[in-house]
């Protein structure tokens, strides 16, 4: 079992400082980098606070079912959801709690599997029929990266609409005048949603409020890299092309990069590119990609904590929004510039 003293030795700080950071003492005056170093070192050394280890055992939490809205092949090409699932699994591993993964197959999950778990964490968007099925077979239910349109469930996600507005306002402050958007329309059981995806919805609202909405600059396809490529080519074929392009995820940004380079344009001199998710590959693109960092692993970890609280008897439901941050890199000017 790793001790606070061992962690303190590894980071070269006092045991008291390490203890206060790991207990989330916000009154402690240390830099964000120092705080992050302590937390990452503790995680790497698999440190488990005594009260955390005990809580799962005391509450009888032995197994959690992870019900994913994606198929395994779809998750593997989306690093964001891989990180979210790993956040759940690493938290459960630290608590000595078993996890069972249930991926989307077009059929509802086995009732016996749901009933045998201490609780369920549902990852991503689920329709009304799926939510009712999950609720029917296990009363302990938390949604990660999705908020059902009701307050009867615990849920945790990032505020994507606020994040989009922050990005648009920042790009405007950086001097960009004509900003385009490439995203997607959510599809459920093969049927496109009538409501735009949240990033798209926020973009449309912002552009309409600013009096600059142009449907030629707001295009949708799929979440894939190839869609980003096609949408970027279509947008850049316009005579009055955008001076900045926002894609709804980093995979689409990769496709947009390819389209821009094929057209003989330079990033960010001819067109800037910004995106969402901050996958590990973003910082190694040429140029490195400006992107909104979404706390995927933290969403997973928080979902586990919410489920433990729920099993422990908390009745008041909680809807949590985790903060986002913009990672400014070479694909755009930053407001400071």
C-alpha positions as CSV (number, residue, x, y, z in Angstrom):
1,X,0.0,0.0,0.0
2,X,1.5,3.4,-1.1
3,X,1.7,6.0,1.7
4,X,1.6,9.8,1.6
5,X,5.2,9.8,2.7
6,X,6.3,7.8,-0.4
7,X,4.3,10.2,-2.7
8,X,5.9,13.2,-1.0
9,X,9.4,11.8,-1.5
10,X,8.6,11.1,-5.2
11,X,7.5,14.7,-5.8
12,X,10.0,16.4,-3.5
13,X,7.4,18.1,-1.3
14,X,6.2,17.8,2.3
15,X,3.8,15.1,3.4
16,X,1.4,17.8,4.7
17,X,1.3,19.5,1.3
18,X,0.7,16.2,-0.5
19,X,-2.1,15.3,2.0
20,X,-3.8,18.7,1.6
21,X,-3.7,18.4,-2.2
22,X,-5.1,14.9,-2.3
23,X,-7.9,16.0,0.1
24,X,-8.7,18.8,-2.3
25,X,-7.9,21.6,0.1
26,X,-8.6,24.7,-2.0
27,X,-7.1,27.0,0.7
28,X,-3.6,25.6,0.0
29,X,-1.5,28.0,-2.0
30,X,0.3,25.9,-4.6
31,X,0.5,26.3,-8.4
32,X,-1.8,24.3,-10.7
33,X,1.2,22.5,-12.0
34,X,2.3,21.4,-8.6
35,X,-1.2,20.2,-7.7
36,X,-1.4,18.3,-11.0
37,X,2.0,16.7,-10.4
38,X,0.9,15.4,-7.0
39,X,-2.4,14.0,-8.3
40,X,-0.8,12.3,-11.3
41,X,2.0,10.9,-9.2
42,X,-0.5,9.5,-6.7
43,X,-2.5,8.0,-9.5
44,X,0.6,6.5,-11.1
45,X,1.6,4.9,-7.7
46,X,-2.0,3.7,-7.3
47,X,-2.5,5.5,-4.0
48,X,-5.9,4.9,-2.4
49,X,-7.1,7.1,0.5
50,X,-8.3,5.0,3.4
51,X,-11.8,6.5,3.5
52,X,-12.2,5.9,-0.3
53,X,-11.2,2.3,0.0
54,X,-13.5,1.7,2.8
55,X,-16.5,3.5,1.4
56,X,-17.2,1.0,-1.4
57,X,-16.9,-2.0,0.9
58,X,-19.1,-0.5,3.6
59,X,-21.8,0.3,1.0
60,X,-21.7,-3.1,-0.5
61,X,-20.7,-2.0,-4.0
62,X,-19.1,-5.0,-5.7
63,X,-19.9,-4.7,-9.3
64,X,-20.9,-1.8,-11.7
65,X,-22.3,-2.2,-15.1
66,X,-21.1,0.2,-17.8
67,X,-23.7,0.5,-20.5
68,X,-22.3,2.3,-23.5
69,X,-24.3,4.0,-26.3
70,X,-21.5,3.0,-28.8
71,X,-20.4,-0.2,-30.3
72,X,-16.9,-1.4,-29.5
73,X,-15.5,-0.4,-32.9
74,X,-17.1,3.0,-32.6
75,X,-15.6,3.6,-29.2
76,X,-12.1,2.6,-30.4
77,X,-12.0,5.3,-33.0
78,X,-13.1,8.0,-30.5
79,X,-10.3,8.6,-28.0
80,X,-12.7,10.8,-25.9
81,X,-15.0,7.9,-25.0
82,X,-12.0,5.6,-24.5
83,X,-10.7,8.1,-21.9
84,X,-14.1,8.4,-20.3
85,X,-14.4,4.6,-19.9
86,X,-10.8,4.4,-18.6
87,X,-11.7,7.0,-16.0
88,X,-14.5,4.8,-14.7
89,X,-12.5,1.7,-14.8
90,X,-9.4,3.1,-13.0
91,X,-11.6,4.6,-10.3
92,X,-13.3,1.2,-9.8
93,X,-10.0,-0.6,-9.8
94,X,-8.8,1.7,-7.0
95,X,-12.0,0.9,-5.1
96,X,-11.7,-2.9,-5.8
97,X,-15.0,-2.8,-7.6
98,X,-15.6,-5.1,-10.6
99,X,-16.8,-3.5,-13.9
100,X,-18.8,-5.2,-16.6
101,X,-18.9,-3.5,-20.0
102,X,-22.1,-3.6,-22.1
103,X,-21.8,-2.1,-25.5
104,X,-24.6,-1.0,-27.9
105,X,-25.9,-3.9,-30.1
106,X,-29.3,-2.6,-31.1
107,X,-30.9,-4.7,-28.4
108,X,-31.6,-3.8,-24.8
109,X,-29.0,-5.1,-22.2
110,X,-29.8,-8.4,-20.5
111,X,-32.0,-7.7,-17.5
112,X,-30.2,-10.3,-15.3
113,X,-26.9,-8.5,-15.9
114,X,-28.3,-5.2,-14.8
115,X,-30.0,-6.7,-11.8
116,X,-26.8,-8.4,-10.6
117,X,-24.8,-5.1,-10.5
118,X,-24.7,-2.8,-7.6
119,X,-25.5,0.0,-10.0
120,X,-25.3,1.2,-13.6
121,X,-23.2,4.0,-15.3
122,X,-24.8,4.7,-18.6
123,X,-22.2,6.3,-21.0
124,X,-23.5,8.7,-23.7
125,X,-26.9,9.5,-25.0
126,X,-29.7,6.9,-24.5
127,X,-33.3,7.2,-25.7
128,X,-36.4,7.1,-23.5
129,X,-37.0,3.4,-24.1
130,X,-33.4,2.5,-23.0
131,X,-33.5,4.8,-20.0
132,X,-36.8,3.2,-18.9
133,X,-35.3,-0.3,-19.3
134,X,-32.2,0.6,-17.2
135,X,-34.3,2.2,-14.5
136,X,-36.7,-0.8,-14.4
137,X,-33.8,-3.2,-13.6
138,X,-31.6,-1.2,-11.3
139,X,-32.6,1.8,-9.2
140,X,-28.9,3.0,-8.9
141,X,-28.3,4.7,-12.2
142,X,-25.9,7.5,-13.2
143,X,-25.4,9.0,-16.7
144,X,-22.0,10.0,-17.9
145,X,-21.6,12.6,-20.7
146,X,-25.4,12.9,-21.0
147,X,-28.2,14.6,-19.1
148,X,-31.6,13.1,-19.6
149,X,-34.4,15.7,-19.8
150,X,-35.5,14.9,-16.3
151,X,-34.1,15.5,-12.8
152,X,-34.7,12.0,-11.5
153,X,-31.2,10.8,-12.3
154,X,-27.6,11.6,-11.3
155,X,-25.6,12.8,-14.3
156,X,-22.2,14.4,-15.1
157,X,-21.0,16.0,-18.3
158,X,-19.3,19.0,-19.8
159,X,-21.3,22.1,-20.7
160,X,-20.7,22.0,-24.4
161,X,-22.9,24.9,-25.3
162,X,-21.0,27.2,-22.9
163,X,-17.7,25.8,-24.2
164,X,-18.7,26.6,-27.7
165,X,-19.6,30.1,-26.8
166,X,-16.3,30.6,-24.9
167,X,-14.4,29.4,-28.0
168,X,-16.4,31.6,-30.4
169,X,-15.9,34.7,-28.2
170,X,-12.2,33.9,-27.8
171,X,-11.7,33.5,-31.6
172,X,-13.6,36.8,-32.2
173,X,-11.3,38.5,-29.6
174,X,-8.4,37.1,-31.6
175,X,-9.6,38.9,-34.6
176,X,-11.4,36.3,-36.6
177,X,-14.5,37.7,-38.5
178,X,-15.9,34.8,-40.5
179,X,-16.1,31.6,-38.5
180,X,-17.4,28.4,-39.9
181,X,-18.6,25.2,-38.1
182,X,-18.5,21.5,-39.2
183,X,-20.3,19.1,-37.0
184,X,-22.9,16.3,-37.1
185,X,-26.5,15.4,-36.5
186,X,-27.1,12.8,-33.8
187,X,-28.6,9.6,-35.1
188,X,-30.6,7.2,-32.9
189,X,-31.5,3.8,-34.2
190,X,-30.9,5.0,-37.7
191,X,-33.1,8.1,-37.4
192,X,-31.5,11.6,-37.5
193,X,-32.5,13.8,-34.5
194,X,-34.6,16.8,-35.3
195,X,-32.6,18.8,-32.7
196,X,-29.1,20.0,-33.7
197,X,-26.2,18.6,-31.6
198,X,-25.3,20.9,-28.7
199,X,-22.1,22.4,-30.3
200,X,-24.0,23.0,-33.5
201,X,-27.0,24.5,-31.6
202,X,-24.7,26.9,-29.7
203,X,-22.9,28.0,-32.8
204,X,-26.2,28.7,-34.6
205,X,-27.5,30.7,-31.6
206,X,-24.3,32.7,-31.3
207,X,-24.2,33.5,-35.1
208,X,-27.9,34.5,-35.1
209,X,-27.5,36.7,-32.1
210,X,-24.4,38.4,-33.7
211,X,-26.3,38.8,-37.0
212,X,-23.7,36.8,-39.0
213,X,-25.4,33.4,-39.5
214,X,-24.7,32.0,-42.9
215,X,-26.0,28.4,-43.6
216,X,-23.0,27.9,-46.0
217,X,-20.7,28.1,-42.9
218,X,-22.7,25.7,-40.8
219,X,-22.4,22.2,-42.2
220,X,-23.1,18.7,-40.7
221,X,-22.1,15.2,-41.6
222,X,-20.8,12.4,-39.3
223,X,-18.2,12.4,-36.5
224,X,-15.5,10.8,-38.6
225,X,-12.3,12.2,-40.1
226,X,-13.6,11.7,-43.6
227,X,-16.6,13.9,-42.9
228,X,-14.4,16.7,-41.6
229,X,-12.4,16.4,-44.9
230,X,-15.6,16.6,-47.1
231,X,-17.2,19.4,-45.1
232,X,-14.0,21.5,-45.0
233,X,-13.6,21.1,-48.8
234,X,-17.2,22.2,-49.3
235,X,-16.9,25.2,-47.1
236,X,-13.6,26.3,-48.6
237,X,-15.0,26.1,-52.1
238,X,-17.2,29.1,-51.4
239,X,-16.0,32.4,-52.9
240,X,-16.2,34.1,-49.5
241,X,-14.5,31.4,-47.4
242,X,-14.2,31.5,-43.6
243,X,-11.0,32.7,-41.9
244,X,-11.5,30.2,-39.1
245,X,-13.2,26.8,-38.9
246,X,-14.4,25.0,-35.8
247,X,-14.9,21.3,-36.0
248,X,-17.0,19.4,-33.4
249,X,-14.3,17.0,-32.5
250,X,-10.6,16.4,-33.1
251,X,-11.1,13.6,-35.6
252,X,-13.0,15.9,-37.9
253,X,-10.2,18.5,-37.5
254,X,-7.7,15.9,-38.9
255,X,-9.9,15.6,-42.0
256,X,-10.1,19.4,-42.2
257,X,-6.3,19.7,-42.1
258,X,-6.0,17.3,-45.0
259,X,-8.5,19.2,-47.1
260,X,-6.8,22.5,-46.3
261,X,-3.4,21.2,-47.2
262,X,-4.7,19.7,-50.5
263,X,-6.1,23.1,-51.5
264,X,-2.6,24.6,-51.0
265,X,-3.7,26.7,-48.0
266,X,-1.8,27.3,-44.8
267,X,-2.9,26.9,-41.2
268,X,-3.4,29.4,-39.5
269,X,-2.3,32.0,-42.1
270,X,-5.1,31.3,-44.6
271,X,-7.5,29.6,-42.3
272,X,-7.4,28.9,-38.6
273,X,-8.7,25.6,-37.2
274,X,-10.1,24.9,-33.7
275,X,-11.8,21.9,-32.3
276,X,-13.1,19.9,-29.2
277,X,-11.9,17.0,-27.1
278,X,-8.1,17.6,-26.9
279,X,-7.2,14.0,-27.8
280,X,-3.5,13.1,-27.3
281,X,-2.8,13.4,-31.1
282,X,-4.0,17.0,-31.2
283,X,-0.7,18.4,-29.9
284,X,1.3,16.5,-32.5
285,X,-0.6,17.7,-35.6
286,X,1.1,20.1,-38.0
287,X,0.6,22.8,-36.7
288,X,-0.6,21.7,-33.2
289,X,-4.3,21.9,-32.9
290,X,-6.1,24.5,-30.7
291,X,-8.9,22.5,-29.0
292,X,-11.3,22.6,-26.1
293,X,-10.2,20.2,-23.4
294,X,-13.1,18.1,-22.1
295,X,-12.4,16.4,-18.8
296,X,-13.3,12.9,-20.1
297,X,-11.5,10.9,-17.4
298,X,-12.8,13.1,-14.7
299,X,-16.3,12.7,-15.9
300,X,-15.9,8.9,-15.6
301,X,-14.4,9.2,-12.1
302,X,-17.1,11.5,-10.9
303,X,-19.8,9.2,-12.3
304,X,-18.4,6.4,-10.0
305,X,-18.4,8.7,-7.0
306,X,-22.0,9.8,-7.7
307,X,-23.0,6.1,-7.9
308,X,-21.3,5.4,-4.5
309,X,-23.2,8.3,-2.9
310,X,-26.4,7.0,-4.4
311,X,-25.9,3.5,-3.2
312,X,-25.0,5.0,0.2
313,X,-28.5,6.5,0.5
314,X,-28.3,10.0,-1.0
315,X,-31.8,10.7,-2.3
316,X,-31.4,14.2,-3.7
317,X,-30.3,13.8,-7.3
318,X,-27.2,15.7,-8.6
319,X,-26.6,17.1,-12.1
320,X,-22.9,18.1,-12.4
321,X,-21.2,20.2,-15.1
322,X,-17.4,20.0,-15.2
323,X,-15.5,23.0,-16.5
324,X,-13.8,23.1,-19.9
325,X,-10.6,24.9,-21.0
326,X,-9.2,26.0,-24.3
327,X,-5.8,24.7,-25.2
328,X,-4.3,27.4,-27.4
329,X,-1.8,26.0,-30.0
330,X,-0.4,26.8,-33.4
331,X,-3.6,26.3,-35.5
332,X,-5.0,29.7,-34.4
333,X,-4.0,33.0,-33.0
334,X,-4.9,33.3,-29.3
335,X,-6.7,36.3,-27.8
336,X,-3.5,37.2,-26.0
337,X,-1.8,37.6,-29.4
